[in-house]
Amino acid sequence: MTVGETTDQRPDGSDGSGRSGPGVDKADLAALADTTTRIRRAIEGVIEGKRDVVRVAITVMLAEGHLLIEDVPGVGKTMLAKSLARSLDSSVRRVQFTPDLLPSDITGVSVYNQEAREFEFKPGAIFANIVVGDEINRASPKTQSALLECMEERQVTVDGVTYELAIPFMVVATQNPIEMEGTYPLPEAQRDRFMARLSMGYPNEAAELTMLDTHGRTSPLDDMAPVSDATEIAHLIKVVRDVHVSDQVRRYALDLVLATRSSPELRLGASPRATLHLIRAARAAAALDDRDYVLPDDLQGLAVAVLAHRLLPTAEAQIGRRTTEDIVTDILAAVPVPGDARGRRSNG
């Protein structure tokens, strides 16, 4: 049988019908497609002309990641974060990051109850399914670091007591470019905890003209109703975990990451966490395309969003106006793709 002769064959040779080994049930993929389509349409009712951006946001959510939205003011960063949160019937908290924000405002604090004569824990803003962090780089590095344990371990430790966070848990943070006045650069450890970074970009003329009509009278968020809930998203996250990743695809992900560590244009390459995030995001992207296995194309489509924000360019690269996005794009072109062709299924 030649490669690609059957549309249901998986890279491991199984037939892809129903539940096959560690694979995903067809019914689960159908449910995922139905739910994510409803979420996408709800968000696109607020965010005009940004289908690719919305897809990345949904991909990160299904991959149990956190999303960093970076762009200039006024292009809809906060609107995207709020619309994603409002599309779900789940707990949502918003944090406006300012220079005087304290770490305890995020994590919570223990307060002495005089009647009970004991300390009571008052949860902070991080205790929600979706946390919208607006202009995260306007807070001090000390306050930003309060998110480190939450984002990586999905728990909060206050006064020696550890509190588990709800599932699903996602931080959607916005920030202005670091050249903007009054901003602090995010610590490398925190940037590495964001699965993906994306930029909104300016809308096209048609989308902006539509926005003038729809947003000029009232906010579309006011009429936005939830189309899913936390329980359903938690189930879909489990479905994504079962998406098959072949040895060749895992090796390809590692080769991409290793190339960033050896690049002469970078003084800091991607971490092992970046490799893990790339695989998780690729699983979610495959599921969104109604596949129970990952292709190299899935990694290629997400590599810039997942890797670029973790990298630090050399001084020479900066002088040459080379961005980390440019460097990742060149790495994608240089690293050999496994299998017989891009985007085609292999028998390996």
C-alpha positions in Angstrom: 0.0 0.0 0.0 1.4 3.4 -0.9 1.6 6.4 1.4 -1.6 8.3 1.6 -3.6 5.6 -0.2 -6.2 5.5 2.6 -7.5 8.6 4.4 -8.0 6.8 7.6 -4.5 5.3 8.1 -2.5 6.7 11.1 1.3 7.0 11.1 1.5 4.0 13.4 -0.4 1.8 10.9 -3.7 1.6 12.7 -6.9 2.2 10.8 -8.1 5.3 12.8 -11.7 4.0 13.1 -13.1 4.3 16.6 -10.7 4.0 19.5 -7.5 2.4 18.3 -4.8 1.7 20.9 -4.0 5.0 22.6 -5.8 7.0 19.9 -8.8 9.2 20.1 -12.4 8.1 19.5 -14.1 9.6 16.4 -17.0 10.7 18.4 -14.7 12.7 20.7 -13.1 14.4 17.7 -16.5 15.3 16.4 -17.5 16.7 19.8 -14.3 18.7 19.9 -14.9 20.1 16.4 -18.5 21.1 17.3 -17.5 22.8 20.6 -14.5 24.7 19.2 -16.5 25.8 16.2 -19.1 27.4 18.5 -16.3 29.1 20.5 -14.6 30.3 17.4 -17.8 31.8 16.0 -18.6 33.5 19.3 -15.1 35.1 19.4 -15.2 36.1 15.8 -18.5 37.9 16.5 -16.3 40.3 18.6 -12.9 40.1 16.9 -13.3 40.8 13.2 -11.0 39.3 10.6 -8.6 37.4 12.9 -9.4 33.8 12.3 -5.7 32.6 12.6 -5.3 34.5 15.9 -8.5 33.0 17.3 -7.4 29.5 16.3 -4.1 29.9 18.1 -5.9 31.0 21.2 -8.2 28.0 21.1 -5.3 25.7 20.4 -3.4 26.9 23.5 -6.5 26.5 25.7 -7.0 22.8 24.6 -3.2 22.2 25.1 -3.4 23.3 28.7 -1.2 26.3 28.0 -1.1 30.0 28.7 -1.3 32.7 26.1 0.6 36.0 25.8 -0.8 38.6 23.5 1.7 41.3 22.6 1.0 44.3 20.4 0.6 48.0 20.3 -2.3 49.6 22.2 -5.8 49.6 20.6 -5.7 46.6 18.4 -8.0 44.4 20.5 -5.6 42.4 22.8 -7.9 42.7 25.8 -11.0 42.3 23.7 -9.7 38.9 22.5 -8.8 37.8 26.0 -12.2 38.8 27.4 -14.1 37.3 24.5 -12.3 33.9 25.0 -13.2 34.0 28.7 -16.8 35.1 28.1 -17.4 32.3 25.5 -17.1 29.8 28.4 -19.5 29.4 31.3 -16.7 29.3 33.9 -15.0 31.3 36.6 -13.2 34.3 35.2 -11.1 36.9 37.0 -9.4 40.0 35.5 -6.2 41.5 36.9 -5.2 45.0 35.8 -1.4 45.0 36.2 -0.1 48.2 37.6 3.2 49.3 39.2 1.6 49.2 42.7 0.0 45.7 42.3 1.2 43.3 45.1 2.0 39.6 44.7 -0.7 38.9 47.4 -3.3 40.6 45.2 -2.7 37.8 42.7 -2.1 34.7 45.0 -4.2 35.6 48.0 -3.4 36.3 51.7 -4.0 34.8 55.1 -6.1 37.0 57.3 -6.6 36.5 61.1 -10.2 35.9 62.1 -10.7 37.2 65.6 -13.9 35.3 66.2 -12.4 31.9 65.1 -9.0 32.8 66.5 -7.3 31.4 63.4 -5.9 32.5 60.1 -8.2 32.3 57.1 -7.0 32.2 53.5 -8.6 34.8 51.2 -8.0 33.6 47.6 -6.5 36.1 45.2 -7.4 36.7 41.5 -5.5 33.7 40.3 -8.3 31.3 41.6 -10.4 31.1 38.4 -10.6 28.9 35.3 -9.5 31.8 33.1 -7.4 34.7 34.4 -7.2 37.7 32.2 -4.0 39.7 33.0 -4.2 43.1 31.3 -0.9 44.8 30.5 1.1 42.3 32.5 4.4 44.1 31.9 3.3 47.2 33.7 3.7 45.4 37.0 7.1 45.1 38.8 9.1 41.9 38.2 8.4 40.9 41.8 4.7 40.9 41.2 5.0 39.2 37.8 6.9 36.4 39.5 3.9 35.7 41.7 2.5 33.9 38.6 5.4 31.4 38.3 4.2 28.7 40.5 0.6 29.2 39.4 1.3 28.8 35.7 3.7 25.9 35.9 2.3 23.8 38.7 -1.3 25.0 38.8 -1.1 25.5 42.5 -0.5 28.4 44.9 1.6 28.2 48.1 0.9 30.9 50.8 2.3 30.8 54.3 3.5 27.2 53.7 0.1 25.9 52.6 -0.5 24.7 49.1 -3.8 25.3 47.3 -4.7 23.5 44.1 -6.1 25.5 41.2 -9.2 24.6 39.2 -9.2 22.6 36.0 -9.1 24.0 33.4 -6.8 26.8 34.3 -5.5 29.3 31.8 -3.7 32.7 32.0 -4.4 35.0 29.1 -2.1 38.0 29.4 -1.7 41.1 27.3 1.3 43.3 27.1 2.5 46.3 25.1 5.9 46.1 23.3 8.7 46.6 25.8 9.7 49.8 24.1 6.5 51.4 25.3 6.8 53.8 28.2 6.2 52.5 31.7 6.8 48.8 30.9 9.0 46.2 32.5 10.4 43.3 30.4 8.9 39.9 31.5 11.5 37.7 33.3 12.8 34.9 31.1 11.3 32.3 33.5 7.8 33.7 33.1 8.0 34.1 29.3 9.0 30.5 29.2 5.8 29.5 31.0 3.6 31.0 28.3 2.9 28.3 25.7 2.5 30.8 22.8 2.8 34.4 22.1 0.8 36.1 19.3 0.3 39.5 17.9 -3.1 40.9 16.9 -1.9 43.1 14.0 -4.1 45.8 12.5 -7.4 44.6 11.0 -7.9 44.8 7.3 -10.0 47.6 5.8 -13.2 45.6 5.6 -12.9 44.3 9.2 -12.2 47.8 10.5 -15.1 49.2 8.6 -17.4 46.6 10.1 -15.9 47.3 13.5 -16.9 51.0 13.2 -20.5 49.9 12.7 -20.8 47.1 15.3 -18.5 48.6 18.0 -19.6 52.2 17.4 -23.0 51.8 19.1 -22.4 49.1 21.7 -19.9 46.5 22.7 -20.4 43.1 21.2 -19.3 41.6 24.5 -22.5 42.8 26.0 -24.5 40.4 23.9 -22.0 37.5 24.0 -23.4 34.4 25.7 -21.4 31.3 26.8 -21.3 28.5 24.3 -19.4 26.0 26.4 -18.4 25.4 30.0 -15.4 24.4 32.1 -16.5 20.7 32.4 -16.7 20.3 28.6 -13.3 22.0 28.1 -11.8 19.8 30.7 -13.0 16.7 28.8 -11.7 18.0 25.5 -8.3 18.6 27.1 -8.2 14.9 28.0 -9.2 14.1 24.4 -6.2 16.1 23.1 -3.8 14.3 25.4 -4.5 11.1 23.6 -3.6 12.4 20.1 -0.8 10.2 18.7 2.7 11.6 18.2 5.1 9.3 16.3 8.7 8.9 17.2 9.7 10.8 14.0 7.5 13.8 14.9 8.9 13.9 18.4 12.4 13.8 17.0 11.5 16.6 14.6 10.3 18.8 17.5 13.5 18.1 19.4 15.6 18.9 16.3 13.9 22.3 16.0 14.5 23.1 19.6 18.1 21.9 19.5 18.7 24.2 16.4 17.7 27.2 18.5 20.3 26.3 21.1 23.1 26.0 18.5 22.1 29.1 16.4 24.9 31.7 16.3 22.2 34.4 16.2 20.8 33.4 19.6 22.4 33.8 23.1 19.5 31.8 24.7 17.8 28.9 22.9 14.5 27.2 23.7 14.2 25.1 26.9 13.0 21.5 27.4 9.7 23.1 28.5 9.5 24.6 25.0 9.8 21.2 23.4 6.9 19.9 25.6 4.8 22.9 24.8 5.4 22.5 21.1 4.2 18.9 21.2 1.2 19.7 23.3 0.1 22.5 21.0 0.6 20.3 18.0 -1.7 17.7 19.5 -4.4 20.3 19.9 -3.8 21.6 16.4 -4.2 18.1 15.0 -7.4 17.5 16.9 -8.8 20.8 15.5 -8.1 19.5 12.1 -10.0 16.3 12.9 -6.9 14.1 13.2 -5.9 11.8 15.9 -2.2 12.1 15.1 0.3 14.9 14.7 2.0 15.8 11.4 5.2 17.8 10.9 3.0 20.6 9.5 1.4 21.0 12.9 4.8 21.7 14.4 5.7 24.1 11.6 2.5 26.0 11.9 3.0 26.7 15.6 6.8 26.9 15.9 7.0 30.7 15.6 4.2 31.3 18.1 5.6 28.7 20.6 9.3 29.3 20.4 10.1 32.9 19.4 9.2 34.6 22.6 11.5 32.4 24.6 14.6 33.2 22.6 17.2 35.9 23.2 19.0 37.2 20.1 22.7 38.2 20.1 23.8 41.8 19.9 24.8 41.2 16.3 21.4 39.9 15.4 19.7 42.9 17.0 22.0 45.3 15.1 21.1 43.5 11.9 17.4 43.9 12.9 16.9 40.2 13.0 13.9 39.3 15.1 13.5 35.9 16.9 10.6 35.2 14.6 12.9 35.6 11.6 15.4 33.2 13.2 12.8 30.6 13.9 11.5 30.8 10.3 15.0 30.2 9.0 15.4 27.2 11.4 12.2 25.8 10.0 13.6 26.0 6.5 16.9 24.5 7.5 15.9 21.5 9.7 15.0 18.4 7.6 11.4 17.3 7.8 10.8 13.7 8.7 8.9 11.3 6.4 8.7 11.4 2.6 7.1 14.8 2.2 5.7 17.7 4.1 2.1 17.3 5.2 1.9 13.7 4.0 1.3 10.8 6.3 4.1 8.4 6.8 3.9 4.7 7.7 6.5 5.2 10.5 
